[in-house]
Amino acid sequence: MKINIKILGVAFFLLLSLVSNAQDGWNWGDQVDKAKEKNVLYTDALKANNYKLAAEHLTWLLENTPDLNPSIYINGVKIYEGLAEQEKDAVKKDEYIQKGLQLHDTRIKYYPEDKSDIVERKAIYAYSYYKKESDQYFSVLEIFQKAFDLNGAKMNRGALVAYMDMVYKNYLYKKLTDEQVIDTYSQISEALDEQRKNASDSERDKVDSSADLVDRLLTATKVEISCDFVEERLGPKLDQGNDVNMAKQIFRLMLKGKCLESPLAMKAASIIQNDEPTFGVAKFLAQKNAQDGNDDKAIEYFQEAAGLTDDNSEKADMYVSIARLQMKNGQKPTARNSARRALSFDPSFKDAYELIGDLYMSSFNDCKQEQSQVQDRAVFIAAYNEYQKAGNSSRMAAAKAQFPSIEDIFNEGKEEGQSITVGCWINVTVSLERRPAN
C-alpha cells in the first residue's frame, strides 16, 4: 500500500492546529485569530487599568466565545469592579455591579463544575457592594443561603461572618422570624465548630474569632431565645447520637437563653467535654453536679477543670470548691488538704484561708476534751489566724470572742503568748491569747 505523503502532511498540520487552538483548556471558537487578538487587547487594557476599553474587548469574547476560558469571567469581574469604583453616577455604578453579578451566573452556565466556589464568590461580591443598601439585603441573603447550601462547613469563615451579618440586617428590617435567625445562626456556628475541629493550632484562634463575631451578631439581633424552642427543635437531634457540633449549638443557645438549669444543657455539656475538654465546660458540669447533690461527680469535674487551665487562681478556685463539698460531707481533714492544695497554686487566695478558718471554727464540739478550757478553746485561735490571713474582720471578731478568758489562762497556770498545740485532727501550734473583756 502506497502512502500519500502530501495528504499525511496536511492531516498532521490540521491536527497540530487543533491542538494549538485548544491549548490548556482554551476554546478559541470559529474566529481564532480575532479571539486571540481580543484576549490580548482586553488583558492589556486591564493591566493598564483602562477598564472601559477592557470591557469593550471582553464583551466581544463573552458574546462569541463564552466558553473560551474561566479567566474571562474572573477578569471580567475585576473589570466591572474597577468601573464601579470609578463611576460617580449611582445608577451607572449599579449597572456595573449588576454586570459583575451576571458574570458569576454566566460562568456557572459554562463551568458548572465550579458552581459551589462561584456562588460563594458571588455572595461575597454582592455583600461588598450592598452591605449598606437596605433594599438589597434580602437578595444578598438569598445568595449566601445558596452558597451555604452548596459549601456548608467548607465555606470561608469570612463569608460565614458576612452571612450572619446579613441575617442580622434582614432581621432588623423584619424580613426574618426569630426561628429563622436561630436556625441560620445554628447552621453557621456548626460550620465554624467543624472548621475549628479540623484547624491547625495557628488557624484555631482565627476560627474562634469568627465564631465570636457570629455570636455577637446573634446577641445584637436581641432575638428571644426560648428554652422550649431549643429543647423542642434541637433536643431531638441530640437524641439521635452524640453529635458534638449539635451539642455545642444547644449549649451556646442555652447559655444565651439562660436555660442552663435544663437537663438538656447538662447533656450537651457532657458530650462537648468528652470530645473537646475545656476548663469552662468542666467547671459548669462540676457546679451543676454539686447543685444536684452528685458530690463525687462534681469533685471529678472540679479536678478535671483544674487540670485544664494554666491560671493558678482558677486552679485554686477549683480546689476550694472541692474543699467546700468535702467540708459539707464532714470530711474536715480532707477538706483542709484541698484548701492547702489551692494555696499551693495561689498563696494569696483568701477563700482558701477562710475555708480553713471555718473548718477550725466548726470543730470545737468535735475536738473538745472538756479537761482544759484553754486547750479546748485554742481551736478558735487557730481559726482566727486563718481568718486574719483571709482579711475577714467579721469572722476574726467572731473567733476572738470565743478565745479562752484571762481567768481560764490564769487558773490553768498559763501565760498569754505561750505556744500551745491544738490537738485533734487540726494539729497546729498557736500563740495563746485571751478573749476581749465584756
HELIX and SHEET records of a PDB file:
HELIX    1   1 ILE A    5  ASN A   21  1                                  17    
HELIX    2   2 GLN A   23  GLY A   25  5                                   3    
HELIX    3   3 VAL A   32  LYS A   47  1                                  16    
HELIX    4   4 TYR A   51  ASN A   64  1                                  14    
HELIX    5   5 SER A   71  GLN A   86  1                                  16    
HELIX    6   6 ALA A   90  TYR A  110  1                                  21    
HELIX    7   7 PRO A  112  ASP A  114  5                                   3    
HELIX    8   8 LYS A  115  TYR A  130  1                                  16    
HELIX    9   9 SER A  134  GLN A  136  5                                   3    
HELIX   10  10 TYR A  137  ASN A  151  1                                  15    
HELIX   11  11 GLY A  152  LYS A  154  5                                   3    
HELIX   12  12 ARG A  157  LEU A  172  1                                  16    
HELIX   13  13 ASP A  178  ASN A  198  1                                  21    
HELIX   14  14 ASP A  201  THR A  221  1                                  21    
HELIX   15  15 CYS A  227  ARG A  233  1                                   7    
HELIX   16  16 GLY A  235  ASP A  239  1                                   5    
HELIX   17  17 VAL A  244  LYS A  256  1                                  13    
HELIX   18  18 PRO A  263  ASP A  275  1                                  13    
HELIX   19  19 PHE A  279  GLN A  291  1                                  13    
HELIX   20  20 ASP A  295  ALA A  306  1                                  12    
HELIX   21  21 ASN A  312  LYS A  328  1                                  17    
HELIX   22  22 LYS A  332  PHE A  345  1                                  14    
HELIX   23  23 LYS A  350  MET A  361  1                                  12    
HELIX   24  24 PHE A  364  CYS A  367  1                                   4    
HELIX   25  25 GLN A  373  ALA A  390  1                                  18    
HELIX   26  26 SER A  393  LYS A  400  1                                   8    
HELIX   27  27 ILE A  406  ASN A  411  1                                   6    
SHEET    1   A 2 SER A 419  VAL A 422  0                                        
SHEET    2   A 2 VAL A 428  SER A 431 -1                                        
END                                                                             
